[in-house]
Amino acid sequence: MSVKQLVTMHLSGVESVVYRDPDYPSSWIDEGLGSPDIIANTLMSRKCKKLDAEQLRDFMVNAVEKGNAHKKLIIFSQDVVPETVVEEFSNNTTTREYLNAGGSVLWLGDSPLYYIGAKGIDKPLEAWRDDVLDITPVFLIPKTSVNFTQHGEEMGLRWPWSGIRPIIAGRRVSVLAETRDVLAQYYVNSKGFITKRMGGQQSGSPAAQAIVQGIRPMRRDLVPGRKSQNGDEDPPVVYGTSVNAWVKNFNDMYPNCGFFRIWDFILGPFNEFMMRDLLSVVGSIEKRLQFQGRCL
């Protein structure tokens, strides 16, 4: 299906909106290339309403209060979440409340909620040190492009990429794309063990060991003869599987809702293939939200 046909598609009964606020920063979705506006304008042409940071908070709060969050989808055209909906570095936030109520989000670019943005401030706060979404992010240097799962293909993903900000598959996470049998350098972030280097003396704690086991590596080896800038040994080389695109559900009553994540890389100029996939995924999520009684 062409981009023009996908733009005209919109399912009734589901309200989709796009977050776009030029007063707040973005990260890998490049303002200099006009990418946030390209995303927002394309989605607006298919009847998505554009919301700024204050309107975004009102939208989430109203959805929770009215009990219809399970029929709502927010697409972020900027990959820095505004402080209006993530008020603190924890899961006690408006965003988490919206997700817990059955709301859905589509996120692209940098690690989800890696940063929190403030109005008029270019440099956002790093929020990834605390677990807002209850996920374990991984910093990855990939050697291959992602492979789509059947679920990912059904969602409309076709255009491959090399992912650099995957997560460790965990509870309630459904995989859409993954990098299999990778040769990579992992930096794992988990609550209390920030950017822990998995290997040598630094992986001795039970929590760190649990993270290593969560990666499900086939083999781990330190890179010989290399040091980081601060003199520490390099992180280990890991052979395993990384989850690059995924959906995490936060409400058992609404199994088709949740936090959807695609494109874990630094986005360059948008092309027709990317826009086609984005619109396909949005349409697939909207379809899911119409059928809450069963998983799609």
N, C-alpha and C positions, 0 to 999 in steps of 0.2 A: 504494500500500500504506500502511495506517495505521501510526502510531507503535506501537500495541499489537502489531500483527503483526510489525513489524520488531524489536521488543524480544525476541520469542520465537525469532527466527532465530539460529542458531549452527551453523557448519560444523565437523564433526569433523575431527581431524587438524591443526588450526591452533589454537595457543594465543594468545589475545588477553588482554592485561592493561591496566589503566588506572593511570597514575601519579597518586597523590594523597597529598600530605603537608602538612598544615596548619602544620607547623613551618617550612616553606620558603615563600618569597614567590611571588606570581603578579603578572602585569602587567595586560594588557588583559582577561583572564578574571577578572572582578571578584569578589574575596572578599566584598565588602560585599553583593553581590547573591546570594551563595551559589552562583554559577555553577560553580566547581570541584566542589562536592558534587553539584549537579544532574547534571553530566556523569558523574561517577564512579558515582553511585547508579543512573543509568539504564543505564550499561554493565554494572554489576555484576548487574543484573536479567537480563541476557542472558548470564550465565555468564562475564563477565570478572572476573578476580581483581584486587583493589586492592593496589597496592604502594606502600610509602613509599620514601623516598630510598635507604635502605640496601638494601632488598629489590630496588629497581630495579637497582642495581649488580650484585647477586648474580644477578639474572635475565639481564642482558646477558652477564656473564662465563660463566655456566653454558651459555648458548646457544652461545657461541663455542667453549667447550671441548668440548661434546658434539657439535658439528657440525650442530646443528639450528636455527640462527638463521633459516634461510629459511622456517621454519614458525612464526615468532613475530611478533606485532604488539604494539607498545606505543602506546597512545593517551595523550597528555598532557592532563590536565584542568587543568593550570596551564601558562602560557606563559613560565615561567622554568625553565631546566634546572638541576637541583641539582648542586652541586660534586662529588657522589659519582660522577657519570658523565662530567663534563667537568672533568678535573683541572687542565688548563692551557689557555692561550689559543692552541691550535693544533689540528691534526687528529690529534695523538698522544694520543687520549683513548679511554676505554672506549666512549663512544657511537660514535665513528668506527670502532673495531674491530668493534663489533657490526654496523654498517652494511656494512662491508667484507666481513663474513662472510655477508652475505645477509639480515640482520635488517631489519625494517620498523618505521617510526615514522609515526604520524599526528599532525600538529601544527596547532594553530589559534591565532589571536590575533596577538600581537606577532611581530616578525621572529624566525625560528627562531634560537635560541641568541644572541639579542641580549643577553641577560643570563645570568649565572651566579649562582644563589642559594646562600647559606650558611644553615645552620640557625640559627633564632632572630634573623636579621638582616633587617630590613624592606627595606633598600636594597641591591639586588643589584649585583654587579660588571658593568660593561659589557664583554662579550666580543666584541661585533660587530666590533671593530677588527681582530681577527685571524681568519683564515679557517678555521673549523672544518669547514664543509661544502663549501668550495670553490664558493661562490656569490657573486654580486655583488648585494647588496640596493640598493634604490632607495627614497628617501623621495618620496612622490607626493601632490600635491593634485589629486584627480580631478575631472572634470567630468561623468562618466558612470558608470553601473553596469557591472559586468563582463559579458562575453559568454562563454558556455560553449562550449568546443570539443566536438566529437563524443565525444572521450575523456572529457571532464568529464561530459557527459550520461550516458554509459554507466556512469560511476562513481556516478551517482545525484544529482548536483548539479542543483538546481532553483531554490533560493531565491537571488535576486541580491543583491549588496551593492556598495558603492563601496569599492574597495581602496585602501589608502594605504601598504602596505609590500610592493610587488612586487619581483621580481628581473629581471635581464637574462637572457634565455634563453641557455643555454650548453650545453656538452657534457653528454650523458646526461640532459638535462632534457626531460620531456614535459609539454606545456601542457594544463592542465585548464580554466582560465579566464583571460581576458585583457581588458585595456582597450585598445580600438583607437582610433587617431587622437585621442589625448587632448590636451587643453591643460593642461599641468601644469608645476609647478616641481620639477625633479629635484635631489636631493642624492644623489650616488652614493658608495657606500663600497667601496673596494677596498684590498687589502693595500698599505700604504705611501702611500696617498693617501686619507686619512680625510676624509669629508664634503667632498670636493673640489667646488668650484663650477665647473660646466662652462660656461665662457664667459670672454670677456675675456682678461686676462693670466694668469689662473689655470689655463687649460686648455692651456698651452703644452707640457707635458711629453709625451713619447711614450706613457707609461702612461695619462695622463689622456685623451689623444686616442683611444687604443684603447678606453677605456671609452665615450666619446661615440659612437664608431663602433658599439660593441656595442648601444647603444640603438636603432640604426637609425632615427634621426630623419628626418622629412620636412623639417623646418625648425627652426632654432634662432635665437632672438632674445633679447636681454636685455630685461628689463622696464624701460622708460624711467622715469627720475626716481625710482626707489625704492632705498632703502638698507636694509641690515640693521642690527641694533642695534650692531654693531661698526664700522659705516661702510662695509663692503664693498658692492659692487654685488649686487643680487639675483641668484639663480641664473637660468639661462636658461629661457625658455619653450620647451618641446619638444613637437613633434607626432610621435607615433610609436605604438608598441605596448608595453604593459607586461604582464608575466606575473604574475598575481595568485594563481593556484592551480596547483600543479604537482606532479610526482613526479620525483625524481632517483634513478636506479639507481646502485649502487656495486659491483655484482658481476655480471660478464657471464654467469656460470653460472646465475644466478637472475634472469632479466630482469623478472619480475613483482614483485620486491621493491624496497624502497627507502625514501626519505624522502618522505612524502606531506604536502602543505601545502595547507590551505584557509583561507578567512576571514581575510584580511589587513586587519582593521579592529578598532576598539575595540568589543568585544562588550558589548552591553547585556543586558537581561533575555532569557533564552531563551524562544523561542516554539515552538509545535508544528511550524512549518515548518522551523526550524533543527534541531530534534531529529530530525525525519524525515530531513533530508538527512545529518546526522551518522551516524545508524544505517544509512542506505543506503550511505554511503561505507565505513563499517566492514565491512559485509557484502560489498561489492564487493572490498575489499582481501583479505578472507578467501578469497573465491572465487579471486582471482588467485593466492594463495599455495598453493592446491591444484593449480594447473596450471603448474608451473614449467618444463615442457618447451617451452611456447610463450607468446608474448606475448598478453595479452588487452586 
